[in-house]
């Protein structure tokens, strides 16, 4: 998970990402997973599709049938990610009659 971790070294190009996959969401829907040059679209407007982004950055050629092993590996990443989210989830905090914060100013 990314929460609470300093990712500046990765953004600055001074370190590799410790994550094996990147997950694309639209709202609460997981739409795709990317690992290295591969992107597996699992939800959205069309059927599942696999793209080799080094060869096809525009995502026009679905190579799912040619690389079922890659698709299976990426689906496993999705399963592991969803399991981790479920294990780490916690209920939202609700407070009875919440009071807003106030700021006192000195005069």
Order of alpha helices (4+ residues) and beta strands (2+ residues): alpha-beta-beta-beta-beta-alpha
